[in-house]
Amino acid sequence: MTTAYAPPAVDLTRRPLAGAALEAALQPLHDRRSANALAAPGPDADQLGALLRAAATAPDHGMLRPYRFVVVREDGKAALGAALVDAAREALPGLPAEAEAKIAGKTALAPVMVLLVASPVAGHKVPEWEQVAAASCAGYGLVLAADLAGFGAVWKSAPAMGGTALTRLLALAPGEQVLGWVNLGTRVGVGPARRPVAAGEVATALVGDALGPLV
C-alpha cells in the first residue's frame, strides 16, 4: 500500500547564511561540471525516481508542472536514434551520411538518457514562454540533483528534435516540444571548469531610472 506524500514542515527559524558558511553551502554549484564521458552504471530505478522527484521541485508559476520526462535505457535507444535521424533528415534535406551516423550515435553515450518535453498548458494565464522556462528549470534541476547524488550528467540535444517519427515515438501532443535530454551515468571524463565570474560581470543594478554597476 502506497503511503500518501506528506510535505515536510518549513523551518521558519532558519536564517540566511553569510561568509564562509554561505560559500561552503554554494560550493557544489561552483564545482558542477558537465560530464563529457559517461559509463555504466547509471542510476537504478529507485535512484532515478529520487532524481526526478528532485527535478520536479523547479520553480513553476501556477504549479502547472508543464513538462514531462521520458526515460530511455538500452532497450529504447535504437528507436530513439532512428527517430532523431529521421527528424534531422526531415529538417535538413541532404544531410551527409556521416552526420546521420553521428546523430544516431548520440544514444550510445550514456547508460541512461532522460528526455525533457515541455508541455505548456494552452490558454492559461501563465504565458507559454514562462511554462517553457519552468520546464528548462526542471532539466537543470535534474542535472544538479544527479551531480549532488554522485552521478555524471550532461544536457544534450540534436540538430532537430521534432518531425513525424519523433512525434510518434514520444507521443508528442500539439504544443509539446523536446528540449533535449540529460545523459546520466558514472563519470569517466568531465568538461573544463568554468572561469569564476564576479557578480558585476553578469549583473547591473537599477538605481532610480538608470542602470548602473552592481555594488
Secondary structure in CASP SS format (residue, H / E / C, confidence):
PFRMAT SS
TARGET T0000
AUTHOR 0000-0000-0000
METHOD secondary structure of the structure
MODEL  1
M C 1.00
T C 1.00
T C 1.00
A C 1.00
Y C 1.00
A C 1.00
P C 1.00
P C 1.00
A C 1.00
V C 1.00
D C 1.00
L C 1.00
T C 1.00
R C 1.00
R C 1.00
P C 1.00
L C 1.00
A C 1.00
G H 1.00
A H 1.00
A H 1.00
L H 1.00
E H 1.00
A H 1.00
A H 1.00
L H 1.00
Q H 1.00
P H 1.00
L H 1.00
H H 1.00
D H 1.00
R C 1.00
R C 1.00
S C 1.00
A C 1.00
N C 1.00
A E 1.00
L E 1.00
A E 1.00
A C 1.00
P C 1.00
G C 1.00
P C 1.00
D C 1.00
A H 1.00
D H 1.00
Q H 1.00
L H 1.00
G H 1.00
A H 1.00
L H 1.00
L H 1.00
R H 1.00
A H 1.00
A H 1.00
A C 1.00
T C 1.00
A C 1.00
P C 1.00
D C 1.00
H H 1.00
G H 1.00
M H 1.00
L C 1.00
R C 1.00
P C 1.00
Y E 1.00
R E 1.00
F E 1.00
V E 1.00
V E 1.00
V E 1.00
R C 1.00
E H 1.00
D H 1.00
G H 1.00
K H 1.00
A H 1.00
A H 1.00
L H 1.00
G H 1.00
A H 1.00
A H 1.00
L H 1.00
V H 1.00
D H 1.00
A H 1.00
A H 1.00
R H 1.00
E H 1.00
A H 1.00
L C 1.00
P C 1.00
G C 1.00
L C 1.00
P C 1.00
A H 1.00
E H 1.00
A H 1.00
E H 1.00
A H 1.00
K H 1.00
I H 1.00
A H 1.00
G H 1.00
K H 1.00
T H 1.00
A H 1.00
L C 1.00
A C 1.00
P C 1.00
V E 1.00
M E 1.00
V E 1.00
L E 1.00
L E 1.00
V E 1.00
A E 1.00
S C 1.00
P C 1.00
V C 1.00
A C 1.00
G C 1.00
H C 1.00
K C 1.00
V C 1.00
P C 1.00
E H 1.00
W H 1.00
E H 1.00
Q H 1.00
V H 1.00
A H 1.00
A H 1.00
A H 1.00
S H 1.00
C H 1.00
A H 1.00
G H 1.00
Y H 1.00
G H 1.00
L H 1.00
V H 1.00
L H 1.00
A H 1.00
A H 1.00
D H 1.00
L H 1.00
A C 1.00
G C 1.00
F C 1.00
G E 1.00
A E 1.00
V E 1.00
W E 1.00
K E 1.00
S C 1.00
A C 1.00
P C 1.00
A C 1.00
M C 1.00
G C 1.00
G H 1.00
T H 1.00
A H 1.00
L H 1.00
T H 1.00
R H 1.00
L H 1.00
L C 1.00
A C 1.00
L C 1.00
A C 1.00
P C 1.00
G C 1.00
E C 1.00
Q E 1.00
V E 1.00
L E 1.00
G E 1.00
W E 1.00
V E 1.00
N E 1.00
L E 1.00
G E 1.00
T E 1.00
R E 1.00
V E 1.00
G E 1.00
V C 1.00
G C 1.00
P C 1.00
A C 1.00
R C 1.00
R C 1.00
P C 1.00
V C 1.00
A C 1.00
A H 1.00
G H 1.00
E H 1.00
V H 1.00
A C 1.00
T E 1.00
A E 1.00
L E 1.00
V E 1.00
G C 1.00
D C 1.00
A E 1.00
L E 1.00
G E 1.00
P E 1.00
L C 1.00
V C 1.00
END
